[in-house]
Amino acid sequence: MRLLFIPLIACLAFPASALRAEEGLEGLERLIAAWLDSPHGDYQSLSFTYWNEQGEVPENCAMCHSETGFMDFLGVGGLTAGGVDHPGTINTVIGCASCHTAEAHALDAVTFPSGIEVAELGSSATCMVCHQGRQSSDQVAERVAGKALDQVSDELAFLNIHYAASAATMLGSVARPGYQYEGRSYAGQFMHVPGADTCVACHEPHSTQVEPDGCLACHRGVEEMRDIRTQHQDFAGTGDRSGGIHAEIMALHGQLLDAIRLYAVEVAGTPIAYFSGFPYFFNDPTGTGDLPSELATRDNRYQSWTPRLLKAAYNYQVVAKDPGGYVHNPRYMLQLLHDSLADLAETVEIDISRIIRP
């Protein structure tokens, strides 16, 4: 009963104009079905079940991992807006009432982990509250401040940007989600064409699925979104420009991991491997980079961090955790990867002569 009861109660807040546009109750049923199939409506997702044994979602996670926490942040029901003052309720997904309230509709500005408040966001503000990550260039800079670039420090630990930080990526240097090297300029907000410059212009708001037809209608001659590119330089220096900008980003991403592994051996003195689960970077006893899953444990987490290594690993994760970065802000992604490689190349032998910074 819970799977039916919660959405229907939440949808009492759904605006009548939207229901009319979707042809009344039949339209509402379609919207609910799309939402239940989306990540926002997945009651079995770890995003909403991780805290079940605790019995509540802690305040610092509740905003994005429970509907009650999100409504607390918005200030629904007379609560103080802009923060979460109460634990969230477990198994409350991001439902209709998260976005279809007067408080959500009025939201127009969002503060990012860098401390920067971005205003005039319109309908995208509600999405950007959660899709902004938990770290920024500023936190990385603060963590490594005053430490020798290539000296291992037991005061350092990996900083994870968190997940689905696409809003911060899209804003680029405005929000500073990636580590931005001193003396370098970085792309700001990715300005797409009018009509394709908001979150819901590309993502169906209830299923969250990307609607590629509009993209391919303008970017003719390609069959998939990943094949799209408007800049045709060989950014990764591979000699192959036949793929889309996604291929350039992925090629540089792979080069950066190779460089991180080389630096870890030659400078930090401890081989490193990346694994797709928390805390992501681990000691690599074989030195092959091919880490068995049984070694991807917190006890085996990588701890031989130098400031230079931490910066590069952070940027590697920024790109890894926004798989749509090639759409959200490809120029910013390429710049982060290029500068991370260039910085590592100051200490270890990496050939960066063919890569190009956009």
Secondary structure, 3 states (H helix, E strand, C coil): CHHHHHHHHHHHHCCHHHHHHCCHHHHHHHHHHHHHCCHHHCCCCHHHHCCCCCCCECHHHHHHHCHHHHHHHHCHHHCCCCCCCCCECCCCCCCHHHHCCHHHHHCCCEECCCCCEECCCCCHHHHHCCCCCCCCHHHHHHHHCCCCCCCCCCCCCCCCCCCCCHHHHHHHHHCCCCCCCCCCCCCCCCCCCCCCCCHHHHECCCCCCECCHHHHHHCCCCCCHHHCCCCCCCCCCCCCCCCCHHHHHHHHHHHHHHHHHHHHHHHHCCCEEECCCCCCEEECCCCCCCCCHHHCCHHHECCCCCHHHHHHHHHHHHHHCCCCHHHHCHHHHHHHHHHHHHHHCCCCCCCCCCCCCC
